[in-house]
Amino acid sequence: MRIFFLPATQAEIERRVLPSSRAGLQLLKAKLGNQAGMVGAAKLALGQVLPIPPTDYGI
């Protein structure tokens, strides 16, 4: 799989982010792919109805 925007993204990070803030920075491919928005929305919704901290849902 090609990552077309990676060089432009890296250039912008170099231009806009302080060196101390980008030390150790890694750009990684999202594990959830196109499902990330849906999973995030579901996690937020669960946080409104369950008295469990969002980090404990196992999502």
Sequence and secondary structure as in RCSB ss.txt:
>XXXX:A:sequence
MRIFFLPATQAEIERRVLPSSRAGLQLLKAKLGNQAGMVGAAKLALGQVLPIPPTDYGI
>XXXX:A:secstr
   TTHHHHHHHHHHHS HHHHTT      SSGGGHHHHHHHHHHHHHH SS GGGS  
